[in-house]
């Protein structure tokens, strides 16, 4: 589950960062800058706000109301946090014992089935977001700067 959640967060990041092209004044210039290696979070949208991940989440929260909460909860899976430790803990001893047991197994005994289904549904949603923008990008590539 730890790996699935980290991958989900990266997938959402990809979808959001690709969508940034729709929030800038000159999408083709933006794409060229990204291909050159410029950081998206240093670029600005049409309002002058930096295109940080948090800003991109805010720009999409109306259409995807689940996004802010899911994005925030997944942050701990890409940045070292308590989630990495607590998700691996199998048991904790009492105050006198002070032992902690970690479980490494080929079976996931900690997470209920519904949590796996939830992760899969989020992957589908993130893929749908990316697909929407990929199709849109394909359509815009046929347009001139003036038509954009």
N, C-alpha and C positions, 0 to 999 in steps of 0.2 A: 504494500500500500504506500509506503514511503516513496518508493521509486515511481509508482503510478502517479502520485500526487505531484512529484517534482516534474515529471514529464508533462502532466496536464498544465502546470503553471507555465512551462516553457512554450507549450502549444498556444496557450492564450496570449502570451507575450508576442509570439510571432504574428498571430491574427491581429492584435492591436497595433503593433508596429507597422504592419503592412497597411492597415487602415489609415495610418497617419497621412498618406498621400492625398486623402480626401479632405484634409483639414488645412492644407497649405495653399498659398496663393498660386504657386507654380508647381503642379504635380510632377511634370517631366524634369524640372530642375532638381526637385526633391529626390526623385529616383536616381538621377545622375550622381547626386551627392552621396546617397546611400551606397551606390555601387563603388564609389571612390573610397568608401570606408568612413565617411563622416558619421558621427553619432546622432541618432534620431533625437535623443533627449536633449541635445544642444541646439536643435533647430526649433523654429517657432511656427505656430499655427497662424491662421489669418488674423486672429485677434492680438497677436503678439505674445501669447503665452507659450512657454517652452513645452515641447511634446514629450513630457515625462510619461512614464508608465501610468502614474496616478492621474495625470491629465487625460490620457487616452481612455482610461477606465471611466472617468467622469463624462467624457464625450459620448460614451456608448451606454451609459447606465439607463437612459430612458427606454431604449429599444431592448436592452438586455438587463432587466432589473436584478437578476441574480448575480451579475458580474462583480459589483463591488465586494459583496460578502465572500464570494468564492475566491476572488483574487486575493483579498486580505488573508483569508484562512490558509491559502496555499503559499503565502510568502515564507512561512517558516520551513517550507520544504525545499526552497532553493537557497536560502541563507541559513547557515547553521543556527539552530535554535533548539529549544526544548522539545520540539516535535520529533526531532531525530532521535533523541534519547528516550522520551516517554513512549513513543510508538514501539520501541524495541524492548522495553522492560516487560518481563514476564511476571515477576512478583517482587515485592518489597517486604523485608523482614520488619519486625517490630522495633521499638526504640532500643531495646537491649541488644538485639541481633544485628541491626544495621546492615543487613546484606541486601543486595540487589541482584536479581537473576535476570539475565538477558536471554532471549530465545532467538536462535538462528535456525530456521527450519524451512523445508520445502512446502510446508502447509501454513496457511494464514489462520491462526487460531484466535486472533485478537479482534478482527474486524468482521462485523456481520455482513451477510450477503448483500443487504440493501446498500451498504456503503460502496461496494464494488459496482453495483448498478448505477449509483449516483455518479461515480467517477466516469463510467462509460457514457452516461447521458451528458455530462459536462464536456467530454471529448467530442461527442457528436455536435454539440452546440458550438464549440470553438471551431470545429472543422467547418461548420455551416457559415460562421462569420467569415472565416478565411476564404471559403469558396465564393461567397458573395462579392468580396473585394477582388478576388482574382478574376472573376468574370467581368466585373466592372473595369478592371485595369485593361483587360483585353479589349473591351469596347472603346476605352479612351485612347488606346494606342492608335486607333484609326482616325482620331480627331486632330485637327490642327490646334496650335496654341490659342488661336482666336476662338475656335469653337468651344474650347474648354472654358 
